[in-house]
Amino acid sequence: MPEPPGGRVPAVTPERVLAGLALLVPIVATLWVSSYDKTDPDVGGVPFFYWYQLLWVPVSAVFTVAAYLLINRDEKARKAARKAGDAR
């Protein structure tokens, strides 16, 4: 991550924006009920309404792990920038 002018790390970075979006996707997908308020197609006799919501449990976990990895990467870059700034 290139160092910004003044030696300060910006509060909003692309990694943090992507992490926020990764956390927002499952929330929007499950709160937008009209998108899955139907019974067809059913899978093994389970209506779409139920299996769609259950599908979002592992999908949400994947998005959460992605957000964690992005924030972790950003924190490492911030620590490295702080160390570089302190070394001057």
MODELLER restraints for C-alpha pairs under 7 A, 6 or more apart:
rsr = mdl.restraints
at = mdl.atoms
rsr.add(forms.Gaussian(group=physical.xy_distance, feature=features.Distance(at['CA:1:A'], at['CA:77:A']), mean=6.60, stdev=0.5))
rsr.add(forms.Gaussian(group=physical.xy_distance, feature=features.Distance(at['CA:3:A'], at['CA:9:A']), mean=6.88, stdev=0.5))
rsr.add(forms.Gaussian(group=physical.xy_distance, feature=features.Distance(at['CA:7:A'], at['CA:85:A']), mean=6.52, stdev=0.5))
rsr.add(forms.Gaussian(group=physical.xy_distance, feature=features.Distance(at['CA:9:A'], at['CA:78:A']), mean=6.71, stdev=0.5))
rsr.add(forms.Gaussian(group=physical.xy_distance, feature=features.Distance(at['CA:15:A'], at['CA:70:A']), mean=5.42, stdev=0.5))
rsr.add(forms.Gaussian(group=physical.xy_distance, feature=features.Distance(at['CA:15:A'], at['CA:71:A']), mean=6.49, stdev=0.5))
rsr.add(forms.Gaussian(group=physical.xy_distance, feature=features.Distance(at['CA:15:A'], at['CA:74:A']), mean=6.19, stdev=0.5))
rsr.add(forms.Gaussian(group=physical.xy_distance, feature=features.Distance(at['CA:16:A'], at['CA:70:A']), mean=6.94, stdev=0.5))
rsr.add(forms.Gaussian(group=physical.xy_distance, feature=features.Distance(at['CA:16:A'], at['CA:71:A']), mean=6.17, stdev=0.5))
rsr.add(forms.Gaussian(group=physical.xy_distance, feature=features.Distance(at['CA:19:A'], at['CA:67:A']), mean=4.15, stdev=0.5))
rsr.add(forms.Gaussian(group=physical.xy_distance, feature=features.Distance(at['CA:19:A'], at['CA:70:A']), mean=6.00, stdev=0.5))
rsr.add(forms.Gaussian(group=physical.xy_distance, feature=features.Distance(at['CA:19:A'], at['CA:71:A']), mean=6.68, stdev=0.5))
rsr.add(forms.Gaussian(group=physical.xy_distance, feature=features.Distance(at['CA:22:A'], at['CA:63:A']), mean=5.32, stdev=0.5))
rsr.add(forms.Gaussian(group=physical.xy_distance, feature=features.Distance(at['CA:22:A'], at['CA:64:A']), mean=6.84, stdev=0.5))
rsr.add(forms.Gaussian(group=physical.xy_distance, feature=features.Distance(at['CA:22:A'], at['CA:67:A']), mean=5.85, stdev=0.5))
rsr.add(forms.Gaussian(group=physical.xy_distance, feature=features.Distance(at['CA:23:A'], at['CA:63:A']), mean=6.34, stdev=0.5))
rsr.add(forms.Gaussian(group=physical.xy_distance, feature=features.Distance(at['CA:23:A'], at['CA:64:A']), mean=6.13, stdev=0.5))
rsr.add(forms.Gaussian(group=physical.xy_distance, feature=features.Distance(at['CA:23:A'], at['CA:67:A']), mean=6.70, stdev=0.5))
rsr.add(forms.Gaussian(group=physical.xy_distance, feature=features.Distance(at['CA:26:A'], at['CA:56:A']), mean=6.99, stdev=0.5))
rsr.add(forms.Gaussian(group=physical.xy_distance, feature=features.Distance(at['CA:26:A'], at['CA:60:A']), mean=5.64, stdev=0.5))
rsr.add(forms.Gaussian(group=physical.xy_distance, feature=features.Distance(at['CA:30:A'], at['CA:53:A']), mean=6.89, stdev=0.5))
rsr.add(forms.Gaussian(group=physical.xy_distance, feature=features.Distance(at['CA:36:A'], at['CA:49:A']), mean=5.69, stdev=0.5))
rsr.add(forms.Gaussian(group=physical.xy_distance, feature=features.Distance(at['CA:37:A'], at['CA:49:A']), mean=5.82, stdev=0.5))
rsr.add(forms.Gaussian(group=physical.xy_distance, feature=features.Distance(at['CA:38:A'], at['CA:48:A']), mean=6.33, stdev=0.5))
rsr.add(forms.Gaussian(group=physical.xy_distance, feature=features.Distance(at['CA:38:A'], at['CA:49:A']), mean=5.81, stdev=0.5))
rsr.add(forms.Gaussian(group=physical.xy_distance, feature=features.Distance(at['CA:39:A'], at['CA:47:A']), mean=4.66, stdev=0.5))
rsr.add(forms.Gaussian(group=physical.xy_distance, feature=features.Distance(at['CA:39:A'], at['CA:48:A']), mean=4.96, stdev=0.5))
rsr.add(forms.Gaussian(group=physical.xy_distance, feature=features.Distance(at['CA:39:A'], at['CA:49:A']), mean=5.87, stdev=0.5))
rsr.add(forms.Gaussian(group=physical.xy_distance, feature=features.Distance(at['CA:40:A'], at['CA:47:A']), mean=6.19, stdev=0.5))
rsr.add(forms.Gaussian(group=physical.xy_distance, feature=features.Distance(at['CA:40:A'], at['CA:48:A']), mean=5.55, stdev=0.5))
rsr.add(forms.Gaussian(group=physical.xy_distance, feature=features.Distance(at['CA:41:A'], at['CA:47:A']), mean=6.65, stdev=0.5))
rsr.add(forms.Gaussian(group=physical.xy_distance, feature=features.Distance(at['CA:41:A'], at['CA:48:A']), mean=5.53, stdev=0.5))
rsr.add(forms.Gaussian(group=physical.xy_distance, feature=features.Distance(at['CA:42:A'], at['CA:48:A']), mean=5.19, stdev=0.5))
